[in-house]
Amino acid sequence: MIWLYGTVGCPAGPRTGTADTEDVVTAIAYETSGDEEEARWVFACLDAMQVFDREEDGRLRLEPLLRKCLSTGG
């Protein structure tokens, strides 16, 4: 799940810590089989588990507690 942290949760560097749905689906596809349909299914599962907070503009951010756990290696 570190790849996801780097996509939508990284607090450091020039990134804003947010990504749109397509960015996340692309990251999932890149790190898995490369199958976009499967990546969309994985995204839907993560979204159903409320892994993401949605910004007002629709961009996604990792849920704060999950982001904190990933940043500390926990």
Secondary structure, DSSP 8 states (H G I E B T S, - for coil): -HHHHHHHT--STT--S-B-HHHHHHHHHHHTTS-HHHHHHHHHHHHHTT-EEE-TTS-EEE-HHHHHHHHTT-
